[in-house]
Amino acid sequence: MFPLPNAGTFHVPLHPMMVKARSSGILIRRENIMLRFGSSLAITVLCFAGASAMAQTAPKPTDPQIAHIAYTAGQIDVEAADQALKKTQNKDVKAFAEAMVQDHTAVNKQALALLDKLKVKPEDNDTSKSLAEAATKKREELSKLSGAAFDKAYIQNEVAYHQTVNGALEKTLIPSAQNGELKSLLQTGLKLFQEHEKHAENLVSELK
């Protein structure tokens, strides 16, 4: 879904089915969930996997780049949720999308306020550009679906998206952040987005 080249690139963890989990129970549970996803998620995972190899030797992102990446990632999920709210008739999917709009908008507002306070201007970079380009393609793909097919594809993508963003926050963006307040905000966001991931996983198992 998101090829991440050159400057500002962060490490993207491989899909849980492609790495060793610490607990076999966790591995089995995630495999059972992910096997329901279908071809669109498989394509997403392949893109992430290909990007991770390039990220190994890439320089760490700067605070302005981190801020732009994090903001872009949040805004992408808001736009995906807006699309879902226009298309879904499923009350659970609608509730999930409403939560995504509310939570990601709130975190992004906090991020902008912090950057204004610190007099730091977010710096666009190859990573944030790639995120935005891939998200546009994904919305176009989802726009062709309707009903239960849309609901399933949207929630499947939300699981994959949050897994990847959360992994990037935990493994690269938070450790790379130099400013303490920015690091703290990212840590707060990570906890919230991990809950989003769990919520989406539960929805995947419920959608028929």
PEMOJO-V104439 format. One record per pair of residues at least 12 apart in sequence whose ideal C-beta (glycine too) atoms are under 6 Angstrom apart, sorted by the first residue. I is the first residue (numbers start at 0). GAP is how many residues later the second one is. D is the distance in whole Angstrom. If there is no record, write none. Layout:
# PEMOJO-V104439
((I | GAP | D) (I | GAP | D))
This chain:
# PEMOJO-V104439
((0 | 43 | 4) (0 | 46 | 5) (0 | 133 | 5) (1 | 128 | 5) (1 | 129 | 5) (1 | 132 | 4) (2 | 44 | 6) (2 | 48 | 5) (2 | 127 | 5) (3 | 47 | 4) (3 | 123 | 5) (3 | 126 | 5) (4 | 121 | 5) (5 | 120 | 5) (6 | 118 | 6) (6 | 119 | 6) (7 | 53 | 5) (7 | 57 | 4) (7 | 117 | 3) (7 | 118 | 6) (7 | 119 | 4) (8 | 46 | 5) (8 | 49 | 4) (8 | 118 | 5) (9 | 51 | 6) (9 | 158 | 5) (9 | 162 | 4) (9 | 163 | 6) (10 | 44 | 4) (10 | 160 | 5) (10 | 161 | 5) (11 | 36 | 5) (11 | 39 | 5) (11 | 40 | 5) (11 | 152 | 6) (11 | 156 | 6) (12 | 154 | 4) (13 | 35 | 6) (14 | 30 | 4) (15 | 14 | 4) (16 | 14 | 6) (16 | 17 | 6) (32 | 168 | 6) (32 | 171 | 6) (36 | 119 | 5) (39 | 113 | 6) (40 | 115 | 5) (40 | 119 | 5) (43 | 116 | 5) (47 | 116 | 6) (59 | 116 | 4) (60 | 115 | 6) (62 | 115 | 5) (62 | 116 | 5) (62 | 119 | 6) (63 | 56 | 6) (63 | 58 | 6) (63 | 59 | 4) (64 | 58 | 5) (64 | 60 | 5) (65 | 107 | 5) (65 | 111 | 6) (66 | 48 | 6) (66 | 55 | 4) (67 | 54 | 4) (67 | 55 | 6) (67 | 56 | 6) (67 | 60 | 5) (68 | 58 | 5) (68 | 59 | 5) (70 | 37 | 6) (70 | 40 | 6) (71 | 56 | 4) (71 | 59 | 5) (71 | 60 | 6) (72 | 92 | 5) (73 | 30 | 4) (73 | 33 | 6) (73 | 34 | 5) (75 | 59 | 4) (76 | 23 | 5) (76 | 27 | 5) (77 | 23 | 5) (77 | 26 | 5) (77 | 27 | 6) (80 | 16 | 4) (80 | 19 | 4) (80 | 20 | 5) (82 | 56 | 6) (83 | 13 | 4) (83 | 70 | 5) (84 | 12 | 5) (86 | 63 | 5) (87 | 63 | 6) (89 | 61 | 5) (92 | 58 | 5) (102 | 89 | 6) (106 | 82 | 5) (113 | 67 | 6) (113 | 71 | 6) (150 | 56 | 6) (151 | 55 | 5) (154 | 45 | 6) (154 | 48 | 5) (154 | 49 | 5) (157 | 42 | 4) (158 | 41 | 4) (158 | 42 | 6) (158 | 45 | 6) (161 | 31 | 6) (161 | 34 | 5) (161 | 35 | 4) (165 | 27 | 5) (165 | 28 | 6) (168 | 17 | 6) (168 | 21 | 5) (172 | 13 | 6) (173 | 12 | 5) (173 | 13 | 6))
